[in-house]
Amino acid sequence: MSSRSVGLLLVLGLALAAGCGSPGNAGSGGSPSPSPTAGSPEPESPSPSPSPSLSASPSPSASASLTPAPASAASSAELAGQRIVYSYPGTTPPAALLQRIREGRVAGVIFFAENVGSDPSVLRTAVNQLRQAEQQAPNPRPLLLMTDQEGGLVRRLPGGPGQSAKDVGRAADPTAAATATGGQAAATLSGFGLNLNLAPVLDVYRTPGDFADSAQRSYSTDPAVVGRLGSAFIKAQQGAGVAATAKHFPGLGSAPAGANTDEEPVTLNVSLDTLRTVDERPYRDAVAADVKLVMLSWAVYPALDPGTPAGMSGTVVRDELRGRLNYQGVTVTDALEAKALDPVGGTAKRALAVAGAGVDLILCSARDVGQGDQAAAALAGALDSGDLDRDAFTASADRVEALRGSLK
């Protein structure tokens, strides 16, 4: 491919990539959509005044140790914050977010194309500000600084990998290509000071042009190939010090074109046998490759749990992912503001449902610090009232803390 073509592809990818799950939202589930800087409306996310439990407090001096303290010693507000990934608008981290970090009440931050702007040095400056705040926390340890750098069209940062998952699957040596793209993704993130990539996608697409294939985000229609290539990407990226995320469990490969959880509720009527032999098959390889995170889908899978989005289903999270597949790492939601969750209610109800299902990290990616504050306040209140089990909640926070302690 000529350098001009690569440049055009990167411009298109950055314009399309505004989130995560879908190419255009926070980590996973949707189809390409314009970034907010291109004129699309921001996701709705009411911003009431911060809860008293999240009010500013004096910033203690930074500790010299990066050894995570047991989450069991934390207050409800601190425990809640250790489960939240924040986001912010524009190119400058807001003062409120920096203060939350100094208080030790933020697990991480997700970045989008709008946070990069036209000058890459701007993001490096922002990351330095976040790192400085991180060192002023009561128990300093690395924030989870993340983005979606899948490759091809879905890239938030300028840089590699230029090949999409589909390109990799069609390469002369697909495994070598997957290994190369995993290394390229790690190099790009590390160059900006980031340590976690919300990739690779392990969806097994079914037909050309369907949801997973439309943005070239799936390696293959063969689950064994998806598992092998996804694992090669994971090993290369994590070997270079950047945590990988396999997504979107238990799989969006059967979704037809336009079935975008960022935009609407999606139900995938796939048999239990197909889910386990096709869609979940690549996750066995990812677990064997020691993938650090798994992202849950917002689709509903009646064969597993009728009526409940996967990321809010204890059956999917605890029984299927942790029980059947024996996954011991960190779990993370797709974008909490996804319209697939509109029937559930607002931010507070969504956060409580996710925590109740046992997902460790909550991705508040509406580019609004108030969204993260609302989620954290709801969790802290439910811990204090006993509506959420403190032991299970602390176990989730401990997994997140262990992940943070393993990264730079």
N, C-alpha and C positions, 0 to 999 in steps of 0.2 A: 504494500500500500504506500502511495506517495506521502511525503510529509504534509502536503496540502490536504490530502484526504484525512490523515490522522487529525490534523488540526480542526477540520470541519466536524469530524466525529466528536472530538472533545467538546467543542462549543455546543453541539447539539445535546451531548450527554449532560453537560452542566446545566443547560437550560431546562432539560426535562427533569433532572433529578432534584427534587425539593424535599424528599423525605426518606423514609427508611424501608418499610416493608414493601410498598409498591415502589416502582421506580421513582414515583413522585412524592412519597411521604416518608414517614419515619423509619422504616426498616423493612418493610416487607411487602405488604400485600397488594399494592395497586398497580394500575397501568400508568404509563408516563403521563405526567401532568405538568403544566408550567409552574415554575417556582414563583413564590410571592413577588419576587422582584420583577417578574415578567407580567405582572398585572392581575394574577389570580387572587381571589379573596383568601385571607388568612383563615385557618380553621377557627371555628367559634371556640372561645375558651374564656368564660367569665372570670373576671379578676377582682374579687372582693378584697377588702383590706386584709392583710395577713393576720393569721391567727395569733393570739398572744403567745402561744407556745413556740412561734417562729420568730419572735421579736429579737432585735439585735442585742448582743451581749458583748462585753469587753473581749478582745481577742488575746488569749494567752500567748506567751512566747512559744515559738516552735520547739518541739522536742527533737533531740538529735536522733532518736530511734524511729525506724520505719516499721517496726514489728507491730502488727495489728493487735489492739487490745481486745479482750473478749467482749463481744457485743452484749453479753449478759450484764455487764457493768454500766451500760448506757441507759439514759432516761428514755421514756416513750418517744419524745420528740426527736432525740438523737437516733434511736432505732429506726424511726419512720424515715428520717432523712437518708439513712444508709441504704434505703431501698429505692431511692428516686434518682432518675436521670433527668436533668434539667435541660432546657434549651432557651435561646434568647434571640431577639430580632436584630438584624443589622450586623455591624462589624465590631461593636464595642461591648464587652460584657457589662451588664448593668451593675450598679453598686449593690443592689439587693442580692443579686446572685453571688457576688464576691463575699458579702457578709455571711450568707448562708454557708459558704464554703469555710470561712474562718471559724464558724461555729461547729464545724464537723457534721453538718446536716445535709450533705450532698454526696451521692455516690459517684456521679459522673455528669458529663455534659456531652450532648450530641450536636454535631456541626452540620450545616447545610451550605449550599452554594452561596446563599445570601450572607453567610458569616465570613466567607472568603473575600467577596467583592472582586474588584479588578486587579488588586495588588496583593500577591501572595504574602508579602511581609506583614500585612495587616493581621492575618490569622496567626502568624507566629507571635506577633505582639500580644494578641488576645490570649494565646495559650500561656505566654509568660506571666500575664496578669493572673490567670487562673492558678498557675503553679505557685506563684508568690502567696496567694490567699491560702492555698492548700498547706503551705508550710507554717501558716499561722494558726492552724487548727489545733485543738487540744491533743490530738493523736495523729500527727501528720503521716499520711501515706498517699500514694499516687491516686489521683482521680482517674476514673475510667473516661478517657477522652476518645470519643468515637465518631465514626461517620460510616456512610455506605460507599465503599469503593469496590464495587463488584467487578467492574471492567466493562469495556464497550460503552454502551449508552448510559449506564448507571455508574456515574462517578461524580462525587461532590467536590473533589480536589483536582486541581490541574496536575496531571501526571498519569502514570500507568496504574493498572494494566489497560492497554488499548484494546486487547482482544476481549470479546464477550465470552460468556460461558458457551454459547453456541459455536463461536469461532473455535474455541478450544476443542469442543467435541468433534469438530470436522477437521482438525489439524492432522498432518501426516503422522505425528507422534503425540496423541492427545495427552498422555500422562506427562510427558516432558513439557508440553504447553501449559498444563495445569500447574505444574511445579513452578514454571517461570512466572506465571501470572500471580501466584501466591507470593513469590518473592518481590515482584514489582509492586504489589499492593502494600506490602510491609515497608518497602523503601519509601513509597510516597507518603504514607502516614507518618513514619518516623521522621521524615524530613520536615514535617510540620509540628512535631512533638506529640503526636497522637499515639495511642497504644492499644486501640481496640477497633477492629473492623467488623461491621455487621454484614459479613459475607463469609462463606459462599452460600448461594442458593442451592438447595438440594431437591427442588421440585422436579418431578419426573413428568415432562410434558407429554401430551397424548397426540395432538394433531397440529400440523403447521398453522401458525397464526393464532393459536389459543392463548389464554392469559399468560402462561409462563413463557411461551415461545415468542409472543408478540414483541417483546423488548429483548429477545435473545438472551434470556436469563437462565435457561435450562441447558444442561450439558447434553441431554439425550432422552430418548423415549425408553431406554433400557436402564432399569434401576441399578443394575450391577455397574454399568458404566458411570452413572451419576455418582454412585458411592465411591468408586475408585478415583475419579477425577476430583471430586470434592475433597476427598481425604488427602490427595496430593497437594491441593491448594492449601488446605489446613496445615499440613506438616511444614510446608515451605514458609508460610506466613508466621506460624507460631515459632518455628525454628529461628526466625529473625527477630523475635521478641514482641510481636504484635498478636494479641489474642484474636481468635477467629470465632465466628458465630454461624452455626448451621441453621438454615431457615427454609420454610416456615412449617414447623411440625404441627400435625402429622403429614402435611403435604398439600400444596395448592396445584399440583400438576394436573388434576382432573378438572380444574376450573375452566369454563369456556371463555372465549374472548369477551372482555367487558365485565367479567365477574370480579369486581374490584372492591375489596373490603374497606378501602379508604373512602369509597363513595356510597356504599350501600351494604345491607346485610347480604351474606352469601351462604347458601346451604349446598353442600356437596354430598349428593346421595351416592356414595361409593360403598360397596359391600365391605364388611369387616375383613374378609379374606384379601380383597384387593388393597385395602389400606395397609395391611400388614406385609403383604408380599411385594407390593410395588412401591407405594408412597413412603412407607416407613423404612424400607430396605436400605436406602443410603445412610440412614442415621446409625445403623449398626456399624458401618464402616467409620463414620465420623466419631462415634463413641470410642471405637477401638483406636482411633488416631488421637484420642485425648482432646477433642475439641473443647474449648474453654466455656463456650456458651451455646445454648440452643434457644432460638426464638420461636414462640408459639404463634400459630395462625389465629386470625379472628373469624375464620369461617366456622360454620356449624357442621358437624359430622354426625348425622343421626345414628350411624352404626355404632358410634362410641357413646354419644351423649346427645339425645334429641333436644334441640332448642337452646343449647348453651354453647357460646363461642368457645373454641378449644382453649384459648388462654384464660378462660374463666371456669374451666371444668376440672375439678379434682380428678375425675375419671381419666381425663387425657393427661394431665400433668403428673399426678402421683401414680396412678395405676399403669398407664400405658408407657409414658416416657421413663419415669424413674423405676417403676416396677418391672415391666416386661423388658425394657431395653437396658435397665440397670445404669441409667445415666446419673452421675454423681455431681456434675458440674453446676454452673449457674444457669438459671433460666431467665429469660427476658421477654417482655411483651413486645408486640408490634406497637405502632403509634396509638397512644391512649385516646387521642381525639378522633380516631377513625369513625366514620359514619355507620359502619357495621354495628357499632355499639349504641347507637341512638336509642334503641328500645330499652337499654339497661338504665339509662338516666345520665346524669352529669358526671363531672370528674370525680367527685367523692364516691358515688356509688360504684363507678367503674374501678377505682383504686381498691375499694373494699372487696369487690368480687374477685379481682385478680389475686390479692393477698390471701383471701380465703381459699383459693384454689391451690395456693402454694407456689406461685411464680415469684422469683426472687427480686428481679429488677423491673421497675415500672418506667416505661419510656414516655416521658411527658415532652412531646416534640412539637407542640403548637407554636414554638418561638415566643413563649410568654412565661416569664418567671412565676406569675400568679398561678398558672396551671400546676406547676410543681408544688407550690405552697399549699394549694387546695388539697392535692393528693396526700401530701405529708400530714397536714392537719387532720384529715379524715382518718388516716392510719393511727396517728397518735391517740386520737380520741377513742378509737375502737380498742386500742390496747388498754387504755386506762379504764374503760368500761367493762372489759372482759369479753367484748364481742369478737375479738381476735385472740387466738391462743398465743400467749407470750412465748412459750417454749418453741413452738413451730416458727413463729415470727423471728425469734432470735437465731434459730438455725439457718434461716434464709439470710439474715444479715451477716452471720458468720461466713457463709459461703461467699458472699460478696466481698467481705473484708479479706478473705484468703486470696481471692482473685486480685484484688487491688495490691495486696502485699507481694504478689508474684510478678508484678509489672513495674516498669519504670515510668 
